[in-house]
Amino acid sequence: MIVRLFLVTLMIHFSISKTCSVLDYGAKADNRTDLGPAMHETYEKCVNGAAGAILLVPQGLYLLNSNVALGGSDYVVQIDGTITIAFNTALRGTMIQFNECNRITFTGTGKILG
C-alpha cells in the first residue's frame, strides 16, 4: 500500500512539473546574446507560481551581460549549458541573485564561468 501511494505521488509530481526553457523566451546559445532578459522572462512567464517547474538553460554557450534577480519557491534551476559572465565594468553586484526564495533545487551538467 505504501509503495503504491508513493508511486502515485511520484507520477502526479512528474506529470504536473513543466520544463521552461530559456530558448523559448529569447535566449540564444550563441555566446553573444545576453541571457539575462530571457532568463528573467522564463521565470516570470513560466516558472513563477508553477510548483515543481524547471527553469532550463539547455546545452550550448550563453553570455550573461546583465543582472538577473529571481524569487519564489518550489522550482528547479537546471543549467546544462555554459554561462559566461561578460567582463563589463559597469555591472556591479551579484549577476544571478535569488531573493526571498524557498526550496530551490540546482542541478545540471553545465557551469557558470566568470
C-alpha angles and dihedrals in degrees: 000000000000092000091050091050090049092051093048090049091048092049091050092049094052094042093055096043114097131196116229111195120200087220089069090057102050106286119139124199091220100109088237108070114082110252093199101085093044092048090051092047091049090053096044099044103033115013105037110097094002104112112218094015119149120226099207129199099187126210113297141079118292133181121215110203101157139047118267123200119192131177139169133082146258101042141110129239107206116187113187096154133066115262115197117197108223120236102246120151090201091066117088135180130010115350095206111028129183114204125195093344132164131191099002115164121205119203143144144098096263134092144217116231124194 
